[in-house]
Each structure stands twice: as C-alpha cells, then as structure tokens.
Amino acid sequence: MNPLRSTQCIALSQPDIDTLQRVFDNICAEHHWPRDSEHARRHARMLIDEYLAGTTNEQLLLVVGRWFASRLPAETSTSS
C-alpha cells in the first residue's frame, strides 16, 4: 500500500474525537479489523482527513468510511 499524505496538525475538540472514534470503531467492527491493523490505521487517517475537509456529520462519515473500506484490498497478513 502507498502511504497516505500526512494529516495536518489541527486540534480537534473532544466531541470531534468522540464522533471520529464511533465511526472508526463501527467500521473496524464491521470488517473485523483489529484496531492496530494496517487497514485500521489507514482508515483512521482517511477519516480524520475527511473530517478536517468538512464532512463532520457522523452518518456521512460512516457512508464515506464504508466506501473507503470497500476500496481497500484484502489484508494479506493477520494482525493481532
């Protein structure tokens, strides 16, 4: 996988973080990804970038997150 661009250093409020965490946890659970897997890390970066770009609605983040997850190739190694 190619690395994603670096996420900007912008402070997020606790409600922002809570929203992102719920979406992240939901996507990881749906795809049975360990939270420390490569797919999960890439997904977290994408969600933060999307949030900073203006998609702050939780339901829209889920839609974008699910679409992004559907585009990722299957993991070839098992992460714990």
Protein Blocks (a to p, Z undefined) as FASTA:
>chain_A
ZZddddddddddfklmmmmmmmmmmmmmmnopafkbmklmmmmmmmmmmmmnopabfklm
mmmmmmmmmmpccdfbdcZZ
